[in-house]
Amino acid sequence: MSEFFELHQEAYRRGRKYYLQGNLGQARVFFVKAIEIFPQGLEAWYGLALCYECDVSLPDARLQWARVIYNNLAGFQHEGGKQGLVRLQSKEGL
């Protein structure tokens, strides 16, 4: 568990920002900060990201860690049990 936490902390310190678009109930737009990609071969890779749900129609949304999986897709789950699958795009200046 501590190793998992340290990976997140390292990604957070790097401070890279990304923009997520996807569908999670009524939500459409997500902001993600501090993601680090860890290569796991030629086709398979994953990363870690801090997800912030910015749609006020989902009041149970919290800061969430998301695991980025294949083909720039991020899967995540909010405390309320809602799940989402979103595509990651790099956006400078967010």
C-alpha positions in Angstrom: 0.0 0.0 0.0 2.8 2.4 0.8 4.5 1.8 -2.5 1.2 2.5 -4.3 1.0 5.8 -2.3 4.6 6.8 -3.1 3.9 6.3 -6.8 1.0 8.7 -6.6 3.1 11.2 -4.6 5.8 11.1 -7.2 3.3 11.7 -10.0 1.8 14.5 -8.1 5.1 16.3 -7.6 5.7 16.2 -11.4 2.5 18.2 -11.7 1.6 17.4 -15.3 -1.9 18.3 -16.2 -4.4 16.5 -18.5 -7.9 16.9 -19.7 -10.4 14.1 -19.6 -13.7 13.8 -21.5 -16.1 11.0 -20.9 -19.4 9.9 -19.7 -20.2 9.2 -16.0 -23.9 9.6 -15.6 -24.6 13.3 -16.3 -20.9 14.2 -16.0 -19.0 15.1 -19.2 -15.8 16.9 -18.2 -13.1 16.0 -15.8 -9.8 17.6 -14.9 -6.9 15.4 -14.2 -3.6 16.5 -12.7 -0.3 14.7 -12.2 -0.3 11.5 -14.3 2.8 9.3 -14.7 3.0 6.6 -17.4 4.8 3.4 -16.5 5.7 1.4 -19.6 4.8 -2.3 -19.4 5.8 -3.5 -22.8 5.2 -2.4 -26.4 1.4 -2.4 -26.3 0.4 -2.6 -22.6 0.9 0.3 -20.3 -0.8 2.0 -17.4 -0.4 5.2 -15.3 -1.8 6.9 -12.3 -3.8 10.0 -12.2 -5.6 12.2 -9.7 -9.2 12.8 -11.0 -11.3 15.7 -9.9 -15.0 15.5 -10.8 -16.0 19.1 -11.7 -19.7 18.5 -12.5 -21.8 19.8 -9.6 -24.6 17.5 -10.6 -22.6 14.7 -8.9 -22.2 16.0 -5.3 -20.7 12.7 -4.0 -17.7 13.1 -6.3 -14.4 13.4 -4.6 -10.8 13.6 -5.5 -10.1 10.2 -7.0 -7.0 8.3 -8.1 -7.6 6.6 -11.4 -5.6 3.9 -13.1 -5.0 4.6 -16.7 -5.1 1.4 -18.8 -4.8 0.5 -22.4 -5.0 3.0 -25.4 -5.2 6.2 -23.3 -8.3 5.1 -21.5 -8.8 5.8 -17.8 -11.1 3.8 -15.6 -12.2 5.1 -12.3 -14.8 4.7 -9.6 -16.3 7.4 -7.3 -17.2 6.7 -3.7 -20.8 6.7 -4.6 -20.3 3.6 -6.7 -20.5 5.4 -10.1 -17.9 4.1 -12.7 -16.5 5.8 -15.7 -14.3 5.2 -18.7 -12.7 8.3 -20.3 -10.1 9.1 -22.9 -7.0 11.0 -21.9 -5.9 14.1 -23.9 -2.9 16.3 -23.0 -3.9 19.9 -22.5 -1.3 22.6 -21.7 -2.3 25.4 -19.4 -5.1 23.8 -17.5 
